[in-house]
């Protein structure tokens, strides 16, 4: 097994940078299902471009490389202690090389380990089997979609759907509600794995296991195959769409598994995964540890280049209902007040990243720089330092903004921030602050880490490195950063409108379907 560690490293790089072919095909089908001139269509074009860029650059598809989770099947007699050490070593190396973001944080102190190693990270599940080869699979599921996981205990009452009982219809209602509650915060259009039964722990494990299934497989249990088809068809009638912008494609895949349960418990566990469905596996020679074959189709065999989509994206500013506005930081209140929901904004100048740790800090402290007229980007980038000591942005898509809802309105008021950039939208407190203080929320395309990394031409500086690279405040010289106004200074919120509309459509699925 002298090549095992190197093979694991290759698996990590492949998983992080090259979306599998089965996932690419359903994203291509989603592009065909959407009007390319709409916000959702434009988002899917950006996603397709980002997939190609990540493969070509051998850089992370999304900056949030999640909690690395391995499932390893080994022949009887394999030394799992040594294998675990080598997996951890490969994780640390991939992190150092910028293929993974530093994502392992001490839950008590908030300190980032810097190498993705620590208690509980990475997650490694070993299972023995009676075959001669080693089967090792990896899923990188980011925090944004992990936060939209949900578990139901039946029977229950579901808002918009009524009573969900301990039967197939009750399960169906739970899954439909799970898609609805994710909205655009989990980087829709997404995939879901569902676990029926078990206890609270094994139910979630079963749900995540479903995400290792091929996208185009058919469930062996006829009732569950029927359920999967139903959910995939009808979830796309909710109108949530890509990034929660509204549209025809909300869900790209649904996989359901079942296990026995206790008589007193009936759990339905849902693992939501973003469009950046990063999972790959390799079959290894048990003697040498060398890769014999990849388990899922290679992304390289399914190019995402689409000339028609590129033409649609290039002509976005010619659409009569769409306006494109170029802003250079610092931005004035007058410029902000002229924007409305639906406008495409192109930002040039200096931009500052800020996530959970920074927002919490700024509530009680001064900012290290003048933020009047500034643009704050909810982003935890992947950064690498070159031999000369200069930092470079390797991946930099937006994080889910709703986590900053307790702080954002106060931060806008305190520092005079004019633009808040993220994904998934924010709530009523932030919307009120946008109105009162003349600011705007811009929705960038979640997961498009390579697409946005190209917009950052220089790293002007960094503060709060003690928070760790993802949570530090990076000052980035920006050129051509495009995002869509989804919450304006006049009290309008596209996110609230889409949620209200999808909730009305959710109620259409109250009646029983399965006998």
Long-range contacts (C-beta under 8 A, 24 or more apart in sequence): 1-78, 1-79, 1-82, 1-83, 1-286, 1-287, 1-288, 1-289, 2-288, 2-289, 3-288, 3-289, 3-290, 4-83, 4-86, 4-134, 4-284, 4-289, 5-86, 5-87, 5-89, 5-90, 5-289, 6-90, 6-289, 7-136, 7-282, 7-284, 7-289, 7-290, 7-291, 8-86, 8-87, 8-90, 8-136, 9-90, 9-93, 9-94, 10-282, 10-291, 11-136, 11-138, 11-280, 11-281, 11-282, 11-291, 12-68, 12-90, 12-91, 12-94, 12-99, 12-100, 12-138, 13-58, 13-94, 13-99, 14-280, 14-294, 15-138, 15-139, 15-140, 15-278, 15-279, 15-280, 16-60, 16-61, 16-65, 16-94, 16-99, 16-100, 16-140, 16-278, 17-54, 17-55, 17-57, 17-58, 17-59, 17-60, 17-61, 17-99, 18-54, 18-55, 18-61, 18-280, 18-298, 18-299, 18-300, 19-51, 19-54, 19-55, 19-61, 19-276, 19-277, 19-278, 19-299, 20-277, 20-279, 20-280, 20-296, 20-297, 20-298, 20-299, 21-296, 21-297, 21-298, 21-299, 21-301, 21-302, 22-214, 22-215, 22-216, 22-296, 22-297, 23-215, 23-252, 23-277, 23-299, 24-51, 24-299, 24-302, 24-304, 25-215, 25-216, 25-302, 26-215, 26-252, 26-253, 27-51, 27-189, 27-252, 27-275, 27-304, 28-302, 28-304, 28-306, 30-189, 30-242, 30-249, 30-252, 31-306, 31-309, 33-248, 33-249, 34-241, 34-242, 34-247, 34-248, 34-249, 36-308, 36-309, 36-312, 36-313, 37-312, 37-315, 37-316, 37-319, 38-245, 38-246, 38-247, 39-241, 39-242, 39-243, 39-245, 39-246, 39-247, 39-342, 39-484, 40-241, 40-242, 40-243, 40-245, 40-246, 40-247, 40-248, 40-249, 41-247, 41-309, 41-312, 42-312, 42-313, 42-316, 43-242, 43-243, 43-245, 43-445, 44-242, 44-249, 44-309, 45-306, 45-309, 45-310, 45-312, 45-313, 46-313, 46-445, 46-448, 46-451, 47-242, 47-275, 47-445, 47-447, 47-448, 48-304, 48-305, 48-306, 48-309, 49-304, 49-310, 49-313, 49-448, 49-451, 50-397, 50-445, 50-447, 50-448, 50-449, 50-450, 50-451, 51-299, 51-304, 52-303, 52-304, 52-305, 53-450, 53-451, 53-454, 54-449, 54-450, 55-299, 55-300, 57-450, 58-99, 59-98, 59-99, 59-382, 59-394, 59-395, 59-449, 59-450, 59-453, 60-98, 60-99, 60-100, 60-101, 60-382, 60-394, 60-395, 60-449, 60-450, 61-276, 61-278, 61-395, 61-447, 61-449, 61-450, 62-142, 62-187, 62-274, 62-276, 62-278, 62-395, 62-397, 62-446, 62-447, 62-448, 62-449, 63-101, 63-379, 63-380, 63-381, 63-382, 63-395, 63-396, 63-397, 63-449, 63-470, 64-101, 64-103, 64-142, 64-143, 64-144, 64-380, 64-397, 64-399, 65-99, 65-100, 65-101, 65-103, 65-140, 65-142, 65-278, 65-382, 66-103, 66-139, 66-140, 66-141, 66-142, 66-143, 66-146, 66-278, 67-103, 67-121, 67-122, 67-123, 67-140, 67-141, 67-143, 67-146, 68-100, 68-116, 68-121, 68-122, 68-123, 68-138, 68-140, 69-122, 69-123, 69-125, 69-138, 69-139, 69-140, 69-141, 69-208, 70-122, 70-123, 70-124, 70-125, 70-136, 70-137, 70-138, 71-125, 71-127, 71-136, 71-137, 71-209, 71-212, 72-124, 72-125, 72-126, 72-127, 72-134, 72-135, 72-136, 72-137, 73-127, 73-128, 73-129, 73-131, 73-134, 73-135, 73-136, 74-126, 74-127, 74-128, 74-129, 74-134, 74-286, 75-128, 75-129, 75-130, 75-131, 75-132, 75-133, 75-134, 75-286, 76-128, 76-130, 78-128, 78-134, 78-286, 80-126, 83-126, 84-124, 84-126, 87-122, 87-124, 88-117, 88-122, 91-115, 91-116, 91-117, 91-122, 92-116, 92-117, 98-382, 98-383, 98-384, 98-394, 98-395, 100-140, 100-382, 101-380, 101-381, 101-382, 101-395, 101-469, 101-470, 102-468, 102-469, 102-470, 103-143, 103-470, 105-468, 110-357, 110-467, 111-468, 112-467, 112-468, 112-469, 112-470, 112-471, 114-468, 114-469, 132-286, 133-283, 133-284, 133-285, 133-286, 133-292, 134-283, 134-284, 134-285, 134-286, 134-289, 135-281, 135-282, 135-283, 135-284, 135-295, 136-281, 136-282, 136-284, 137-212, 137-279, 137-280, 137-281, 137-282, 137-295, 138-279, 138-280, 138-281, 139-208, 139-211, 139-212, 139-278, 139-279, 140-278, 140-279, 141-208, 141-211, 141-271, 141-273, 141-278, 142-187, 142-274, 142-276, 142-447, 143-399, 143-400, 144-185, 144-186, 144-187, 144-274, 144-399, 144-400, 144-423, 144-424, 144-446, 145-182, 145-186, 145-187, 145-190, 145-272, 145-273, 145-274, 146-272, 147-185, 147-186, 147-400, 147-403, 148-178, 148-181, 148-182, 148-185, 148-186, 148-272, 149-204, 149-207, 149-269, 149-270, 149-271, 149-272, 150-177, 150-178, 150-181, 150-269, 150-270, 150-272, 151-200, 151-203, 151-204, 151-267, 151-268, 151-269, 151-270, 152-177, 152-178, 152-267, 152-268, 152-269, 152-270, 153-265, 153-266, 153-267, 154-266, 154-267, 154-268, 155-266, 159-503, 160-503, 160-506, 160-507, 160-510, 161-506, 161-507, 161-509, 161-510, 162-510, 166-266, 167-514, 168-223, 168-227, 168-514, 169-512, 169-513, 169-514, 170-268, 171-196, 171-227, 171-268, 172-227, 172-230, 172-231, 172-509, 172-513, 172-514, 173-509, 173-510, 174-268, 174-270, 175-227, 175-231, 175-235, 175-254, 175-256, 175-268, 175-270, 176-231, 176-234, 176-235, 176-238, 176-506, 176-509, 177-506, 178-270, 178-272, 179-231, 179-235, 179-238, 179-240, 179-250, 179-251, 180-238, 180-240, 180-502, 180-503, 180-506, 182-240, 182-272, 183-240, 183-244, 183-424, 183-425, 183-495, 183-498, 183-499, 183-502, 184-240, 184-241, 184-242, 184-243, 184-244, 184-245, 184-423, 184-424, 184-425, 184-443, 184-446, 184-495, 184-498, 185-244, 185-400, 185-402, 185-423, 185-424, 185-425, 186-272, 186-273, 186-274, 186-400, 186-424, 187-243, 187-274, 187-275, 187-276, 187-423, 187-424, 187-446, 187-447, 188-240, 188-241, 188-242, 188-243, 188-244, 188-250, 188-251, 188-274, 188-275, 189-241, 189-242, 189-249, 189-250, 189-251, 189-252, 189-275, 190-250, 190-251, 190-252, 190-272, 190-273, 190-274, 190-275, 190-277, 191-215, 191-251, 191-252, 191-253, 191-254, 191-255, 191-272, 191-273, 191-275, 191-277, 192-231, 192-251, 192-253, 192-254, 192-255, 192-270, 192-271, 192-272, 192-273, 193-255, 193-256, 193-257, 193-270, 193-271, 193-273, 194-254, 194-255, 194-256, 194-257, 194-268, 194-269, 194-270, 194-271, 195-257, 195-258, 195-259, 195-267, 195-268, 195-269, 195-270, 195-271, 196-256, 196-257, 196-258, 196-259, 196-267, 196-268, 197-258, 197-259, 197-260, 197-261, 197-266, 197-267, 198-259, 198-260, 198-261, 198-267, 198-269, 199-261, 199-262, 199-265, 199-267, 200-267, 200-269, 202-259, 203-259, 203-267, 203-268, 203-269, 204-269, 204-271, 206-257, 206-258, 206-259, 206-269, 207-257, 207-269, 207-270, 207-271, 208-271, 209-257, 210-255, 210-256, 210-257, 210-271, 211-255, 211-271, 211-273, 211-277, 211-279, 212-279, 212-281, 213-255, 214-296, 215-252, 215-253, 215-277, 217-255, 219-255, 219-256, 221-258, 223-514, 224-256, 224-257, 224-258, 226-514, 227-256, 227-514, 228-254, 228-255, 228-256, 230-513, 234-509, 237-505, 237-508, 238-502, 238-505, 238-506, 239-498, 239-501, 239-502, 239-505, 240-498, 240-502, 241-498, 242-275, 243-423, 243-424, 243-443, 243-445, 243-446, 244-424, 244-425, 244-494, 244-495, 244-498, 245-443, 245-484, 245-486, 245-494, 245-498, 246-494, 246-498, 246-501, 252-277, 253-277, 274-446, 274-447, 275-447, 276-447, 316-344, 317-344, 327-419, 329-373, 329-374, 329-375, 329-419, 329-478, 330-372, 330-373, 330-374, 330-418, 331-373, 331-374, 331-375, 331-418, 331-419, 332-373, 332-418, 333-418, 333-438, 335-418, 336-418, 336-419, 336-438, 336-439, 336-440, 336-489, 337-438, 337-489, 337-490, 339-440, 339-485, 339-488, 339-489, 340-485, 340-488, 340-490, 340-492, 341-485, 341-486, 341-487, 341-488, 341-492, 341-493, 341-494, 342-484, 342-485, 342-494, 343-484, 343-485, 344-482, 344-483, 344-484, 344-485, 345-419, 345-440, 345-442, 345-482, 345-483, 345-484, 345-485, 346-480, 346-481, 346-482, 347-375, 347-419, 347-421, 347-442, 347-478, 347-481, 347-482, 347-483, 348-478, 348-479, 348-480, 348-481, 349-375, 349-477, 349-478, 350-374, 350-460, 350-475, 350-476, 350-477, 350-478, 351-375, 351-376, 351-377, 351-421, 351-456, 351-475, 351-476, 351-478, 351-481, 352-376, 352-377, 352-473, 352-474, 352-475, 352-476, 353-377, 353-378, 353-379, 353-380, 353-381, 353-396, 353-472, 353-473, 353-474, 353-476, 354-378, 354-473, 355-379, 355-380, 355-399, 355-403, 355-404, 355-470, 355-471, 356-403, 356-404, 356-471, 357-464, 357-467, 357-468, 357-471, 358-464, 358-467, 358-471, 358-472, 358-473, 359-404, 359-407, 359-408, 359-411, 360-407, 361-464, 361-467, 362-407, 362-411, 362-414, 362-415, 363-407, 363-410, 363-411, 367-415, 368-463, 368-464, 368-473, 369-463, 369-475, 371-415, 371-416, 371-417, 372-415, 372-416, 372-417, 373-416, 373-417, 373-418, 374-415, 374-416, 374-417, 374-418, 374-419, 375-417, 375-418, 375-419, 375-420, 375-421, 375-478, 376-411, 376-417, 376-419, 376-420, 376-421, 377-421, 377-422, 377-444, 377-476, 378-404, 378-420, 378-421, 378-422, 378-423, 379-421, 379-422, 379-452, 380-469, 380-470, 380-471, 381-453, 381-469, 381-470, 381-474, 382-449, 382-469, 383-459, 383-469, 383-474, 390-459, 391-459, 391-462, 391-474, 392-459, 393-453, 393-456, 393-459, 393-474, 393-476, 394-453, 395-449, 395-450, 395-453, 396-449, 396-452, 396-453, 396-456, 396-476, 397-423, 397-444, 397-445, 397-446, 397-447, 397-448, 397-449, 397-451, 397-452, 398-422, 398-423, 398-443, 398-444, 398-445, 398-446, 398-452, 399-423, 400-424, 400-446, 401-425, 401-426, 401-441, 402-426, 402-427, 404-430, 405-429, 405-430, 408-433, 409-433, 412-437, 412-439, 413-437, 421-481, 421-483, 424-495, 425-486, 425-487, 425-493, 425-494, 425-495, 425-496, 426-487, 426-495, 430-487, 431-487, 431-491, 431-493, 431-496, 434-487, 434-488, 434-489, 435-489, 435-490, 435-491, 438-489, 439-489, 440-485, 440-487, 440-488, 440-489, 441-485, 441-486, 441-487, 441-488, 442-483, 442-484, 442-485, 442-486, 443-483, 443-484, 443-485, 443-486, 443-494, 444-481, 444-482, 444-483, 445-483, 452-481, 455-479, 455-480, 455-481
